[in-house]
Amino acid sequence: MPPSTPPSAPPPYRQIADEIRGWITTGALRPGDRVPSVRQIARRWGVAIATATRVVAVLREEGLVESRVGSGTVVGDPGVREAAGGPDTPAPVAAARRPGVSPPPLSRASILRTAIAIADVEGLDAVSMRRLASELGAGPMSLYRHVANKDELVALMADEVFGEVGPLEPGTDGWRAQLERNAREQWRLCRRHLWLTRAVSFTRPSLAPNMMAHTEAVLRALDGLGLPAATRFHEALTLHALVHSVALSLADEAEAEQDTGVTLAGWRRAERSRTEEILGGGRFPLLAGVPELAPADLEDLFEYGLARHLDGLAVLVARTADRDGAADG
């Protein structure tokens, strides 16, 4: 008889999922404990991000893990899975199958709420049509009746969170105070939704009403100061860019801390000897006199950048007023 063909090894994502599942079933990871993130899986097992994403998807579909705001992806409560239909029941669908509980009707609003909740916890890369369908207990194709594709979904998500601010009413306290309020509202949004900076494009902007309202508010605040329309529009974009550039560093730091488990203070301690080695050689005497090479508080950096930017704009506004006054005279 010919030798039997040995069974093929399961694909890498299955092997990794089996290992993490073992940690959960043996109690090494308990309900509420954070499981490795997508990037941590990719780094630890040397696989692609797509493979690592599939690992988390498998565990989520089995009801072993769930997303929690402020905690990331954690081990789920086994009691909830068993009450809902057993360990093989996916967590979101299981919740919908609890006695007396029906899944909410599918709508664009429910899709956006769910997508924003996922992005707030896990980042924008974790949002997909398949993931949303799983969370909502619906078929993936049913989502396309409400959202055309991922690009439209992200644009709608960004517009939805910009709408959290509410209408930006004209102020009577001068252009500078109005621009400060506008920038700080955007800063608060970016702090609340760290993924937002990656959903906004300055070169291919979305025609999204709630985002456009912020631009309109800046143009309105600068109206009547004698500045050309192009200058006012450039100012609106520059103000948005200032907020988003600092907010991007905020998002990167939050992601780095979640992926590595190392806080910014811990990273600074680890880098201290290397920093002292480079700065102690005398090549960078001015940098050596700076207490910290990276800002410890991005809020302070944002406020400093906003103040200095508006100082410069105030000079331009004053020059325009002087020039117009001279022309009238």
BALOBA-1460 file (C-alpha; in Angstrom, 3 decimals):
// residues 329
<rec num="1" residu="m" x="0.000" y="0.000" z="0.000"/>
<rec num="2" residu="p" x="1.298" y="3.479" z="-0.741"/>
<rec num="3" residu="p" x="2.145" y="5.493" z="2.339"/>
<rec num="4" residu="s" x="-0.667" y="7.703" z="3.539"/>
<rec num="5" residu="t" x="-0.307" y="11.397" z="2.921"/>
<rec num="6" residu="p" x="0.388" y="13.219" z="6.176"/>
<rec num="7" residu="p" x="-2.250" y="15.793" z="7.045"/>
<rec num="8" residu="s" x="-1.310" y="19.291" z="6.011"/>
<rec num="9" residu="a" x="-0.557" y="21.779" z="8.759"/>
<rec num="10" residu="p" x="-3.242" y="24.352" z="9.452"/>
<rec num="11" residu="p" x="-2.594" y="27.826" z="8.056"/>
<rec num="12" residu="p" x="-0.557" y="30.213" z="10.249"/>
<rec num="13" residu="y" x="-3.546" y="32.258" z="11.376"/>
<rec num="14" residu="r" x="-5.220" y="29.082" z="12.655"/>
<rec num="15" residu="q" x="-2.089" y="28.003" z="14.511"/>
<rec num="16" residu="i" x="-1.787" y="31.385" z="16.224"/>
<rec num="17" residu="a" x="-5.511" y="31.468" z="17.032"/>
<rec num="18" residu="d" x="-5.209" y="27.969" z="18.536"/>
<rec num="19" residu="e" x="-2.345" y="29.125" z="20.757"/>
<rec num="20" residu="i" x="-4.190" y="32.191" z="22.030"/>
<rec num="21" residu="r" x="-7.349" y="30.112" z="22.469"/>
<rec num="22" residu="g" x="-5.289" y="27.786" z="24.655"/>
<rec num="23" residu="w" x="-4.244" y="30.704" z="26.857"/>
<rec num="24" residu="i" x="-7.908" y="31.577" z="27.322"/>
<rec num="25" residu="t" x="-9.217" y="28.067" z="27.968"/>
<rec num="26" residu="t" x="-6.454" y="27.262" z="30.467"/>
<rec num="27" residu="g" x="-7.033" y="30.509" z="32.368"/>
<rec num="28" residu="a" x="-3.712" y="32.118" z="31.487"/>
<rec num="29" residu="l" x="-5.868" y="34.903" z="30.076"/>
<rec num="30" residu="r" x="-9.014" y="35.579" z="32.098"/>
<rec num="31" residu="p" x="-12.224" y="37.447" z="31.244"/>
<rec num="32" residu="g" x="-11.410" y="41.123" z="30.870"/>
<rec num="33" residu="d" x="-7.698" y="40.564" z="30.209"/>
<rec num="34" residu="r" x="-6.353" y="42.266" z="27.096"/>
<rec num="35" residu="v" x="-5.313" y="39.914" z="24.316"/>
<rec num="36" residu="p" x="-2.407" y="40.707" z="21.972"/>
<rec num="37" residu="s" x="-3.238" y="43.442" z="19.486"/>
<rec num="38" residu="v" x="-2.970" y="42.942" z="15.735"/>
<rec num="39" residu="r" x="0.461" y="44.595" z="15.661"/>
<rec num="40" residu="q" x="1.675" y="42.615" z="18.653"/>
<rec num="41" residu="i" x="0.615" y="39.358" z="16.970"/>
<rec num="42" residu="a" x="2.350" y="40.363" z="13.739"/>
<rec num="43" residu="r" x="5.546" y="41.208" z="15.604"/>
<rec num="44" residu="r" x="5.568" y="38.222" z="17.990"/>
<rec num="45" residu="w" x="4.797" y="35.535" z="15.414"/>
<rec num="46" residu="g" x="6.462" y="37.228" z="12.440"/>
<rec num="47" residu="v" x="3.354" y="37.319" z="10.258"/>
<rec num="48" residu="a" x="1.749" y="39.968" z="8.077"/>
<rec num="49" residu="i" x="-0.777" y="42.423" z="9.480"/>
<rec num="50" residu="a" x="-3.490" y="40.793" z="7.347"/>
<rec num="51" residu="t" x="-2.739" y="37.411" z="8.939"/>
<rec num="52" residu="a" x="-2.745" y="38.911" z="12.431"/>
<rec num="53" residu="t" x="-6.069" y="40.632" z="11.705"/>
<rec num="54" residu="r" x="-7.519" y="37.274" z="10.683"/>
<rec num="55" residu="v" x="-6.366" y="35.743" z="13.977"/>
<rec num="56" residu="v" x="-8.317" y="38.324" z="15.970"/>
<rec num="57" residu="a" x="-11.323" y="37.891" z="13.663"/>
<rec num="58" residu="v" x="-11.359" y="34.117" z="14.294"/>
<rec num="59" residu="l" x="-11.239" y="34.598" z="18.058"/>
<rec num="60" residu="r" x="-13.962" y="37.211" z="17.872"/>
<rec num="61" residu="e" x="-16.194" y="35.017" z="15.699"/>
<rec num="62" residu="e" x="-15.817" y="32.222" z="18.246"/>
<rec num="63" residu="g" x="-16.972" y="34.590" z="20.949"/>
<rec num="64" residu="l" x="-13.700" y="34.326" z="22.839"/>
<rec num="65" residu="v" x="-12.789" y="38.018" z="22.652"/>
<rec num="66" residu="e" x="-14.693" y="41.270" z="22.437"/>
<rec num="67" residu="s" x="-13.977" y="44.971" z="22.051"/>
<rec num="68" residu="r" x="-14.394" y="47.292" z="24.991"/>
<rec num="69" residu="v" x="-14.062" y="51.052" z="24.862"/>
<rec num="70" residu="g" x="-10.936" y="52.114" z="26.729"/>
<rec num="71" residu="s" x="-9.580" y="48.562" z="26.988"/>
<rec num="72" residu="g" x="-9.137" y="47.314" z="23.439"/>
<rec num="73" residu="t" x="-9.737" y="43.655" z="22.573"/>
<rec num="74" residu="v" x="-10.196" y="41.594" z="25.730"/>
<rec num="75" residu="v" x="-11.230" y="38.082" z="26.726"/>
<rec num="76" residu="g" x="-15.008" y="37.879" z="26.775"/>
<rec num="77" residu="d" x="-17.271" y="36.567" z="29.517"/>
<rec num="78" residu="p" x="-17.802" y="32.825" z="28.936"/>
<rec num="79" residu="g" x="-21.077" y="32.907" z="30.842"/>
<rec num="80" residu="v" x="-22.580" y="35.255" z="28.279"/>
<rec num="81" residu="r" x="-21.534" y="32.969" z="25.403"/>
<rec num="82" residu="e" x="-22.962" y="29.851" z="27.071"/>
<rec num="83" residu="a" x="-26.265" y="31.539" z="27.909"/>
<rec num="84" residu="a" x="-26.558" y="32.775" z="24.367"/>
<rec num="85" residu="g" x="-26.058" y="29.466" z="22.612"/>
<rec num="86" residu="g" x="-22.693" y="27.926" z="23.409"/>
<rec num="87" residu="p" x="-19.012" y="28.704" z="22.897"/>
<rec num="88" residu="d" x="-19.239" y="28.489" z="19.110"/>
<rec num="89" residu="t" x="-21.729" y="31.346" z="18.880"/>
<rec num="90" residu="p" x="-20.063" y="34.613" z="17.752"/>
<rec num="91" residu="a" x="-20.268" y="37.200" z="20.520"/>
<rec num="92" residu="p" x="-22.233" y="39.955" z="18.700"/>
<rec num="93" residu="v" x="-24.711" y="37.463" z="17.242"/>
<rec num="94" residu="a" x="-24.944" y="35.691" z="20.588"/>
<rec num="95" residu="a" x="-26.024" y="38.895" z="22.261"/>
<rec num="96" residu="a" x="-28.740" y="39.313" z="19.667"/>
<rec num="97" residu="r" x="-29.994" y="35.779" z="20.370"/>
<rec num="98" residu="r" x="-30.542" y="36.224" z="24.076"/>
<rec num="99" residu="p" x="-34.148" y="35.462" z="25.069"/>
<rec num="100" residu="g" x="-36.354" y="38.467" z="24.537"/>
<rec num="101" residu="v" x="-33.601" y="40.486" z="22.816"/>
<rec num="102" residu="s" x="-33.708" y="41.192" z="19.091"/>
<rec num="103" residu="p" x="-30.906" y="42.764" z="17.096"/>
<rec num="104" residu="p" x="-31.495" y="46.444" z="16.326"/>
<rec num="105" residu="p" x="-32.744" y="47.176" z="12.807"/>
<rec num="106" residu="l" x="-29.944" y="47.743" z="10.339"/>
<rec num="107" residu="s" x="-29.598" y="51.364" z="9.272"/>
<rec num="108" residu="r" x="-26.910" y="53.798" z="8.239"/>
<rec num="109" residu="a" x="-27.057" y="55.314" z="11.731"/>
<rec num="110" residu="s" x="-26.492" y="51.953" z="13.454"/>
<rec num="111" residu="i" x="-23.671" y="51.106" z="11.056"/>
<rec num="112" residu="l" x="-21.942" y="54.408" z="11.770"/>
<rec num="113" residu="r" x="-22.347" y="54.083" z="15.538"/>
<rec num="114" residu="t" x="-20.831" y="50.620" z="15.460"/>
<rec num="115" residu="a" x="-18.003" y="51.592" z="13.117"/>
<rec num="116" residu="i" x="-17.090" y="54.586" z="15.294"/>
<rec num="117" residu="a" x="-17.122" y="52.430" z="18.440"/>
<rec num="118" residu="i" x="-14.766" y="49.923" z="16.817"/>
<rec num="119" residu="a" x="-12.423" y="52.652" z="15.545"/>
<rec num="120" residu="d" x="-12.368" y="54.382" z="18.932"/>
<rec num="121" residu="v" x="-11.111" y="51.181" z="20.581"/>
<rec num="122" residu="e" x="-9.067" y="49.428" z="17.901"/>
<rec num="123" residu="g" x="-8.280" y="52.028" z="15.264"/>
<rec num="124" residu="l" x="-9.484" y="52.635" z="11.738"/>
<rec num="125" residu="d" x="-7.797" y="49.530" z="10.292"/>
<rec num="126" residu="a" x="-10.075" y="47.324" z="12.393"/>
<rec num="127" residu="v" x="-13.189" y="48.667" z="10.650"/>
<rec num="128" residu="s" x="-14.329" y="46.484" z="7.758"/>
<rec num="129" residu="m" x="-17.652" y="45.501" z="6.248"/>
<rec num="130" residu="r" x="-17.207" y="41.918" z="7.470"/>
<rec num="131" residu="r" x="-16.386" y="43.076" z="10.999"/>
<rec num="132" residu="l" x="-19.373" y="45.431" z="11.058"/>
<rec num="133" residu="a" x="-21.674" y="42.696" z="9.829"/>
<rec num="134" residu="s" x="-20.435" y="40.417" z="12.615"/>
<rec num="135" residu="e" x="-20.962" y="43.087" z="15.266"/>
<rec num="136" residu="l" x="-24.450" y="43.909" z="13.974"/>
<rec num="137" residu="g" x="-25.534" y="40.294" z="13.471"/>
<rec num="138" residu="a" x="-26.162" y="40.901" z="9.767"/>
<rec num="139" residu="g" x="-24.929" y="39.572" z="6.461"/>
<rec num="140" residu="p" x="-22.003" y="41.528" z="4.964"/>
<rec num="141" residu="m" x="-23.860" y="42.252" z="1.722"/>
<rec num="142" residu="s" x="-26.770" y="43.815" z="3.617"/>
<rec num="143" residu="l" x="-24.499" y="46.689" z="4.668"/>
<rec num="144" residu="y" x="-24.019" y="47.781" z="1.062"/>
<rec num="145" residu="r" x="-27.649" y="48.870" z="0.909"/>
<rec num="146" residu="h" x="-26.693" y="51.644" z="3.327"/>
<rec num="147" residu="v" x="-22.995" y="52.338" z="2.602"/>
<rec num="148" residu="a" x="-21.365" y="52.025" z="-0.832"/>
<rec num="149" residu="n" x="-17.850" y="51.026" z="0.276"/>
<rec num="150" residu="k" x="-15.152" y="51.473" z="2.932"/>
<rec num="151" residu="d" x="-14.132" y="54.909" z="1.618"/>
<rec num="152" residu="e" x="-17.666" y="56.240" z="1.925"/>
<rec num="153" residu="l" x="-17.993" y="54.640" z="5.353"/>
<rec num="154" residu="v" x="-14.877" y="56.401" z="6.663"/>
<rec num="155" residu="a" x="-16.018" y="59.749" z="5.225"/>
<rec num="156" residu="l" x="-19.414" y="59.331" z="6.889"/>
<rec num="157" residu="m" x="-17.780" y="58.356" z="10.184"/>
<rec num="158" residu="a" x="-15.639" y="61.498" z="10.155"/>
<rec num="159" residu="d" x="-18.616" y="63.683" z="9.322"/>
<rec num="160" residu="e" x="-20.652" y="62.035" z="12.072"/>
<rec num="161" residu="v" x="-18.116" y="62.830" z="14.789"/>
<rec num="162" residu="f" x="-17.645" y="66.396" z="13.533"/>
<rec num="163" residu="g" x="-21.375" y="66.721" z="14.114"/>
<rec num="164" residu="e" x="-20.833" y="66.053" z="17.825"/>
<rec num="165" residu="v" x="-19.707" y="69.649" z="18.226"/>
<rec num="166" residu="g" x="-23.042" y="71.077" z="17.144"/>
<rec num="167" residu="p" x="-23.596" y="74.245" z="15.134"/>
<rec num="168" residu="l" x="-20.744" y="76.735" z="15.294"/>
<rec num="169" residu="e" x="-22.549" y="80.011" z="15.781"/>
<rec num="170" residu="p" x="-20.982" y="83.347" z="14.820"/>
<rec num="171" residu="g" x="-19.282" y="85.081" z="17.736"/>
<rec num="172" residu="t" x="-19.134" y="88.731" z="18.732"/>
<rec num="173" residu="d" x="-15.795" y="88.549" z="20.550"/>
<rec num="174" residu="g" x="-13.484" y="89.011" z="17.566"/>
<rec num="175" residu="w" x="-11.940" y="86.783" z="14.926"/>
<rec num="176" residu="r" x="-9.132" y="85.449" z="17.132"/>
<rec num="177" residu="a" x="-11.417" y="84.171" z="19.882"/>
<rec num="178" residu="q" x="-13.634" y="82.506" z="17.277"/>
<rec num="179" residu="l" x="-10.683" y="80.739" z="15.638"/>
<rec num="180" residu="e" x="-9.419" y="79.611" z="19.039"/>
<rec num="181" residu="r" x="-12.815" y="78.068" z="19.830"/>
<rec num="182" residu="n" x="-12.923" y="76.365" z="16.448"/>
<rec num="183" residu="a" x="-9.434" y="74.884" z="16.819"/>
<rec num="184" residu="r" x="-10.051" y="73.707" z="20.382"/>
<rec num="185" residu="e" x="-13.317" y="72.027" z="19.415"/>
<rec num="186" residu="q" x="-11.459" y="70.120" z="16.713"/>
<rec num="187" residu="w" x="-8.693" y="69.254" z="19.180"/>
<rec num="188" residu="r" x="-11.235" y="67.799" z="21.597"/>
<rec num="189" residu="l" x="-12.749" y="65.740" z="18.787"/>
<rec num="190" residu="c" x="-9.328" y="64.390" z="17.817"/>
<rec num="191" residu="r" x="-8.565" y="63.473" z="21.422"/>
<rec num="192" residu="r" x="-11.906" y="61.679" z="21.731"/>
<rec num="193" residu="h" x="-11.566" y="59.894" z="18.368"/>
<rec num="194" residu="l" x="-7.873" y="59.221" z="17.794"/>
<rec num="195" residu="w" x="-8.521" y="57.735" z="14.328"/>
<rec num="196" residu="l" x="-10.051" y="60.988" z="13.046"/>
<rec num="197" residu="t" x="-6.756" y="62.447" z="11.826"/>
<rec num="198" residu="r" x="-6.371" y="59.519" z="9.413"/>
<rec num="199" residu="a" x="-9.882" y="59.974" z="8.050"/>
<rec num="200" residu="v" x="-9.447" y="63.582" z="6.902"/>
<rec num="201" residu="s" x="-7.748" y="64.500" z="3.635"/>
<rec num="202" residu="f" x="-6.565" y="67.984" z="2.730"/>
<rec num="203" residu="t" x="-5.903" y="67.128" z="-0.916"/>
<rec num="204" residu="r" x="-9.058" y="65.098" z="-1.608"/>
<rec num="205" residu="p" x="-11.528" y="66.471" z="0.922"/>
<rec num="206" residu="s" x="-14.948" y="64.922" z="1.406"/>
<rec num="207" residu="l" x="-17.981" y="67.092" z="0.775"/>
<rec num="208" residu="a" x="-19.192" y="66.389" z="4.291"/>
<rec num="209" residu="p" x="-21.570" y="69.000" z="5.772"/>
<rec num="210" residu="n" x="-20.438" y="68.788" z="9.395"/>
<rec num="211" residu="m" x="-16.759" y="69.111" z="8.474"/>
<rec num="212" residu="m" x="-17.552" y="71.900" z="6.015"/>
<rec num="213" residu="a" x="-19.304" y="73.773" z="8.835"/>
<rec num="214" residu="h" x="-15.944" y="74.137" z="10.614"/>
<rec num="215" residu="t" x="-14.351" y="75.599" z="7.492"/>
<rec num="216" residu="e" x="-17.322" y="77.895" z="7.001"/>
<rec num="217" residu="a" x="-16.976" y="79.118" z="10.596"/>
<rec num="218" residu="v" x="-13.338" y="80.134" z="10.014"/>
<rec num="219" residu="l" x="-14.217" y="81.931" z="6.783"/>
<rec num="220" residu="r" x="-17.059" y="83.721" z="8.557"/>
<rec num="221" residu="a" x="-14.810" y="84.794" z="11.443"/>
<rec num="222" residu="l" x="-12.340" y="86.343" z="8.969"/>
<rec num="223" residu="d" x="-14.972" y="87.946" z="6.775"/>
<rec num="224" residu="g" x="-14.834" y="91.736" z="6.680"/>
<rec num="225" residu="l" x="-11.148" y="92.006" z="7.611"/>
<rec num="226" residu="g" x="-10.051" y="92.851" z="4.075"/>
<rec num="227" residu="l" x="-8.265" y="89.550" z="3.516"/>
<rec num="228" residu="p" x="-8.598" y="88.010" z="0.031"/>
<rec num="229" residu="a" x="-10.895" y="84.996" z="-0.237"/>
<rec num="230" residu="a" x="-7.933" y="82.739" z="-1.093"/>
<rec num="231" residu="t" x="-6.063" y="83.893" z="2.027"/>
<rec num="232" residu="r" x="-9.075" y="83.201" z="4.238"/>
<rec num="233" residu="f" x="-9.442" y="79.730" z="2.741"/>
<rec num="234" residu="h" x="-5.736" y="79.011" z="3.217"/>
<rec num="235" residu="e" x="-6.086" y="80.099" z="6.827"/>
<rec num="236" residu="a" x="-8.988" y="77.662" z="7.349"/>
<rec num="237" residu="l" x="-6.910" y="74.799" z="5.968"/>
<rec num="238" residu="t" x="-3.814" y="75.814" z="7.924"/>
<rec num="239" residu="l" x="-5.770" y="75.947" z="11.169"/>
<rec num="240" residu="h" x="-7.184" y="72.475" z="10.519"/>
<rec num="241" residu="a" x="-3.686" y="71.202" z="9.630"/>
<rec num="242" residu="l" x="-2.189" y="72.598" z="12.839"/>
<rec num="243" residu="v" x="-4.751" y="70.743" z="14.947"/>
<rec num="244" residu="h" x="-4.463" y="67.509" z="13.023"/>
<rec num="245" residu="s" x="-0.656" y="67.412" z="12.916"/>
<rec num="246" residu="v" x="-0.384" y="67.508" z="16.712"/>
<rec num="247" residu="a" x="-3.356" y="65.157" z="17.073"/>
<rec num="248" residu="l" x="-1.616" y="62.666" z="14.785"/>
<rec num="249" residu="s" x="1.272" y="62.473" z="17.257"/>
<rec num="250" residu="l" x="-1.289" y="61.941" z="20.010"/>
<rec num="251" residu="a" x="-2.810" y="59.031" z="18.074"/>
<rec num="252" residu="d" x="0.610" y="57.549" z="17.293"/>
<rec num="253" residu="e" x="1.594" y="57.651" z="20.967"/>
<rec num="254" residu="a" x="-1.642" y="55.983" z="22.084"/>
<rec num="255" residu="e" x="-1.140" y="53.266" z="19.473"/>
<rec num="256" residu="a" x="2.497" y="52.729" z="20.452"/>
<rec num="257" residu="e" x="1.575" y="52.406" z="24.124"/>
<rec num="258" residu="q" x="-1.209" y="49.912" z="23.365"/>
<rec num="259" residu="d" x="0.968" y="47.839" z="21.038"/>
<rec num="260" residu="t" x="4.090" y="47.727" z="23.207"/>
<rec num="261" residu="g" x="2.672" y="48.143" z="26.697"/>
<rec num="262" residu="v" x="5.372" y="50.788" z="27.315"/>
<rec num="263" residu="t" x="4.242" y="54.210" z="28.469"/>
<rec num="264" residu="l" x="5.865" y="57.400" z="27.241"/>
<rec num="265" residu="a" x="7.585" y="57.793" z="30.603"/>
<rec num="266" residu="g" x="8.896" y="54.227" z="30.341"/>
<rec num="267" residu="w" x="10.157" y="54.838" z="26.823"/>
<rec num="268" residu="r" x="11.974" y="57.974" z="27.983"/>
<rec num="269" residu="r" x="13.690" y="56.017" z="30.760"/>
<rec num="270" residu="a" x="14.761" y="53.325" z="28.320"/>
<rec num="271" residu="e" x="16.169" y="55.929" z="25.906"/>
<rec num="272" residu="r" x="17.898" y="58.042" z="28.561"/>
<rec num="273" residu="s" x="21.347" y="56.493" z="28.286"/>
<rec num="274" residu="r" x="21.304" y="56.674" z="24.492"/>
<rec num="275" residu="t" x="20.158" y="60.292" z="24.631"/>
<rec num="276" residu="e" x="22.887" y="61.217" z="27.083"/>
<rec num="277" residu="e" x="25.465" y="59.466" z="24.896"/>
<rec num="278" residu="i" x="24.493" y="61.434" z="21.784"/>
<rec num="279" residu="l" x="24.065" y="64.807" z="23.484"/>
<rec num="280" residu="g" x="27.128" y="64.446" z="25.682"/>
<rec num="281" residu="g" x="29.550" y="64.488" z="22.756"/>
<rec num="282" residu="g" x="29.290" y="68.230" z="22.227"/>
<rec num="283" residu="r" x="27.953" y="68.015" z="18.673"/>
<rec num="284" residu="f" x="24.545" y="69.405" z="19.649"/>
<rec num="285" residu="p" x="25.197" y="71.957" z="22.428"/>
<rec num="286" residu="l" x="21.893" y="73.755" z="21.990"/>
<rec num="287" residu="l" x="19.839" y="70.582" z="21.961"/>
<rec num="288" residu="a" x="21.733" y="69.444" z="25.043"/>
<rec num="289" residu="g" x="20.335" y="72.456" z="26.879"/>
<rec num="290" residu="v" x="16.725" y="71.418" z="26.212"/>
<rec num="291" residu="p" x="15.179" y="69.564" z="29.185"/>
<rec num="292" residu="e" x="13.345" y="67.044" z="26.981"/>
<rec num="293" residu="l" x="13.803" y="66.459" z="23.254"/>
<rec num="294" residu="a" x="10.168" y="65.382" z="22.858"/>
<rec num="295" residu="p" x="7.246" y="67.259" z="24.411"/>
<rec num="296" residu="a" x="5.839" y="65.487" z="27.441"/>
<rec num="297" residu="d" x="2.468" y="67.185" z="27.065"/>
<rec num="298" residu="l" x="0.996" y="67.423" z="23.563"/>
<rec num="299" residu="e" x="-1.753" y="69.652" z="24.931"/>
<rec num="300" residu="d" x="0.896" y="72.287" z="25.701"/>
<rec num="301" residu="l" x="2.413" y="71.851" z="22.235"/>
<rec num="302" residu="f" x="-1.001" y="72.335" z="20.640"/>
<rec num="303" residu="e" x="-1.710" y="75.484" z="22.667"/>
<rec num="304" residu="y" x="1.745" y="76.911" z="21.897"/>
<rec num="305" residu="g" x="1.373" y="76.251" z="18.171"/>
<rec num="306" residu="l" x="-2.128" y="77.730" z="18.098"/>
<rec num="307" residu="a" x="-1.046" y="80.890" z="19.941"/>
<rec num="308" residu="r" x="2.027" y="81.523" z="17.770"/>
<rec num="309" residu="h" x="0.079" y="80.831" z="14.584"/>
<rec num="310" residu="l" x="-2.641" y="83.303" z="15.521"/>
<rec num="311" residu="d" x="0.023" y="85.858" z="16.531"/>
<rec num="312" residu="g" x="1.312" y="85.694" z="12.976"/>
<rec num="313" residu="l" x="-2.163" y="85.960" z="11.493"/>
<rec num="314" residu="a" x="-2.819" y="89.010" z="13.678"/>
<rec num="315" residu="v" x="0.181" y="90.731" z="12.064"/>
<rec num="316" residu="l" x="-1.253" y="90.001" z="8.610"/>
<rec num="317" residu="v" x="-4.669" y="91.309" z="9.614"/>
<rec num="318" residu="a" x="-3.107" y="94.501" z="11.034"/>
<rec num="319" residu="r" x="-1.025" y="95.081" z="7.896"/>
<rec num="320" residu="t" x="-4.099" y="94.623" z="5.720"/>
<rec num="321" residu="a" x="-6.029" y="97.121" z="7.815"/>
<rec num="322" residu="d" x="-3.186" y="99.654" z="7.646"/>
<rec num="323" residu="r" x="-2.894" y="99.229" z="3.885"/>
<rec num="324" residu="d" x="-6.645" y="99.636" z="3.360"/>
<rec num="325" residu="g" x="-6.660" y="102.666" z="5.661"/>
<rec num="326" residu="a" x="-3.803" y="104.279" z="3.726"/>
<rec num="327" residu="a" x="-5.625" y="103.605" z="0.454"/>
<rec num="328" residu="d" x="-8.796" y="105.213" z="1.755"/>
<rec num="329" residu="g" x="-6.845" y="108.245" z="2.939"/>
